[in-house]
Amino acid sequence: MFATESTQALNPFTVALCEYPNLPEADRLRAETRYARTLARQLGGETNVVEALRLIESLEDAPPEEITEDAKTVYQRWMKAARAASEAGMQGLGGEEGCYFEVRCQ
């Protein structure tokens, strides 16, 4: 599992590549690192990743009528960033059906 280490970020996050059996640990760590760096770059830094993730998690239980346009915009940015990060993370590994990256706030 890759954990951010930036001293600038108040709330670092972790990334884990899941459901990719038999992947050597060094390759897994490189993939997780590529994913985390790309996600942070796309969203404007580690703090923004954490803020966006927390907002998205709060939307899971929100009634549709309570979801603001700003929240929808953040969600769209997150999805775009997550796609780019996934492509970067999987670069050179080949596809493994069902694998995914899990991002968590620490």
NULO-133803 format. One record per residue (C-alpha): residue number from 0; x, y, z. Coordinates in steps of 0.5 Angstrom, whole numbers. Layout:
N
<pt vovex="NUM" c1="X" c2="Y" c3="Z"/>
...
END
This chain:
106
<pt vovex="0" c1="0" c2="0" c3="0"/>
<pt vovex="1" c1="3" c2="7" c3="-2"/>
<pt vovex="2" c1="2" c2="12" c3="3"/>
<pt vovex="3" c1="3" c2="20" c3="2"/>
<pt vovex="4" c1="9" c2="23" c3="6"/>
<pt vovex="5" c1="8" c2="30" c3="4"/>
<pt vovex="6" c1="9" c2="35" c3="10"/>
<pt vovex="7" c1="5" c2="40" c3="6"/>
<pt vovex="8" c1="-1" c2="36" c3="6"/>
<pt vovex="9" c1="-5" c2="36" c3="13"/>
<pt vovex="10" c1="-9" c2="30" c3="11"/>
<pt vovex="11" c1="-5" c2="25" c3="7"/>
<pt vovex="12" c1="-8" c2="19" c3="4"/>
<pt vovex="13" c1="-7" c2="12" c3="2"/>
<pt vovex="14" c1="-7" c2="8" c3="-5"/>
<pt vovex="15" c1="-8" c2="0" c3="-5"/>
<pt vovex="16" c1="-8" c2="-4" c3="-12"/>
<pt vovex="17" c1="-14" c2="-9" c3="-10"/>
<pt vovex="18" c1="-15" c2="-16" c3="-14"/>
<pt vovex="19" c1="-9" c2="-17" c3="-17"/>
<pt vovex="20" c1="-6" c2="-23" c3="-15"/>
<pt vovex="21" c1="1" c2="-25" c3="-16"/>
<pt vovex="22" c1="4" c2="-18" c3="-17"/>
<pt vovex="23" c1="10" c2="-18" c3="-14"/>
<pt vovex="24" c1="11" c2="-13" c3="-9"/>
<pt vovex="25" c1="15" c2="-8" c3="-12"/>
<pt vovex="26" c1="11" c2="-7" c3="-18"/>
<pt vovex="27" c1="5" c2="-6" c3="-14"/>
<pt vovex="28" c1="8" c2="-1" c3="-10"/>
<pt vovex="29" c1="10" c2="3" c3="-16"/>
<pt vovex="30" c1="3" c2="2" c3="-19"/>
<pt vovex="31" c1="0" c2="5" c3="-13"/>
<pt vovex="32" c1="5" c2="11" c3="-13"/>
<pt vovex="33" c1="4" c2="12" c3="-20"/>
<pt vovex="34" c1="-4" c2="12" c3="-19"/>
<pt vovex="35" c1="-3" c2="17" c3="-12"/>
<pt vovex="36" c1="2" c2="22" c3="-16"/>
<pt vovex="37" c1="-3" c2="22" c3="-22"/>
<pt vovex="38" c1="-9" c2="23" c3="-18"/>
<pt vovex="39" c1="-6" c2="29" c3="-14"/>
<pt vovex="40" c1="-3" c2="32" c3="-20"/>
<pt vovex="41" c1="-10" c2="32" c3="-23"/>
<pt vovex="42" c1="-14" c2="35" c3="-17"/>
<pt vovex="43" c1="-8" c2="40" c3="-15"/>
<pt vovex="44" c1="-5" c2="37" c3="-9"/>
<pt vovex="45" c1="-6" c2="32" c3="-4"/>
<pt vovex="46" c1="-10" c2="36" c3="0"/>
<pt vovex="47" c1="-15" c2="37" c3="-5"/>
<pt vovex="48" c1="-15" c2="29" c3="-6"/>
<pt vovex="49" c1="-17" c2="28" c3="1"/>
<pt vovex="50" c1="-22" c2="34" c3="1"/>
<pt vovex="51" c1="-25" c2="31" c3="-6"/>
<pt vovex="52" c1="-25" c2="24" c3="-3"/>
<pt vovex="53" c1="-29" c2="26" c3="3"/>
<pt vovex="54" c1="-34" c2="30" c3="-1"/>
<pt vovex="55" c1="-35" c2="24" c3="-5"/>
<pt vovex="56" c1="-36" c2="20" c3="1"/>
<pt vovex="57" c1="-41" c2="24" c3="4"/>
<pt vovex="58" c1="-45" c2="24" c3="-2"/>
<pt vovex="59" c1="-46" c2="17" c3="-2"/>
<pt vovex="60" c1="-52" c2="18" c3="3"/>
<pt vovex="61" c1="-55" c2="24" c3="1"/>
<pt vovex="62" c1="-61" c2="25" c3="-2"/>
<pt vovex="63" c1="-61" c2="27" c3="-10"/>
<pt vovex="64" c1="-64" c2="34" c3="-8"/>
<pt vovex="65" c1="-59" c2="36" c3="-3"/>
<pt vovex="66" c1="-53" c2="35" c3="-8"/>
<pt vovex="67" c1="-51" c2="42" c3="-10"/>
<pt vovex="68" c1="-48" c2="43" c3="-17"/>
<pt vovex="69" c1="-41" c2="45" c3="-14"/>
<pt vovex="70" c1="-41" c2="37" c3="-11"/>
<pt vovex="71" c1="-43" c2="35" c3="-18"/>
<pt vovex="72" c1="-37" c2="39" c3="-21"/>
<pt vovex="73" c1="-32" c2="36" c3="-16"/>
<pt vovex="74" c1="-35" c2="29" c3="-17"/>
<pt vovex="75" c1="-34" c2="30" c3="-25"/>
<pt vovex="76" c1="-27" c2="32" c3="-23"/>
<pt vovex="77" c1="-25" c2="26" c3="-19"/>
<pt vovex="78" c1="-28" c2="21" c3="-24"/>
<pt vovex="79" c1="-24" c2="24" c3="-29"/>
<pt vovex="80" c1="-18" c2="24" c3="-25"/>
<pt vovex="81" c1="-19" c2="17" c3="-22"/>
<pt vovex="82" c1="-19" c2="15" c3="-30"/>
<pt vovex="83" c1="-12" c2="18" c3="-31"/>
<pt vovex="84" c1="-9" c2="16" c3="-25"/>
<pt vovex="85" c1="-12" c2="9" c3="-26"/>
<pt vovex="86" c1="-9" c2="9" c3="-33"/>
<pt vovex="87" c1="-2" c2="11" c3="-30"/>
<pt vovex="88" c1="-2" c2="6" c3="-25"/>
<pt vovex="89" c1="-3" c2="0" c3="-29"/>
<pt vovex="90" c1="2" c2="2" c3="-34"/>
<pt vovex="91" c1="6" c2="-3" c3="-36"/>
<pt vovex="92" c1="3" c2="-8" c3="-32"/>
<pt vovex="93" c1="-3" c2="-11" c3="-37"/>
<pt vovex="94" c1="-10" c2="-12" c3="-35"/>
<pt vovex="95" c1="-12" c2="-16" c3="-29"/>
<pt vovex="96" c1="-20" c2="-17" c3="-30"/>
<pt vovex="97" c1="-23" c2="-14" c3="-23"/>
<pt vovex="98" c1="-17" c2="-10" c3="-21"/>
<pt vovex="99" c1="-18" c2="-3" c3="-18"/>
<pt vovex="100" c1="-15" c2="2" c3="-14"/>
<pt vovex="101" c1="-18" c2="4" c3="-7"/>
<pt vovex="102" c1="-16" c2="11" c3="-4"/>
<pt vovex="103" c1="-17" c2="12" c3="3"/>
<pt vovex="104" c1="-16" c2="18" c3="8"/>
<pt vovex="105" c1="-11" c2="17" c3="13"/>
END
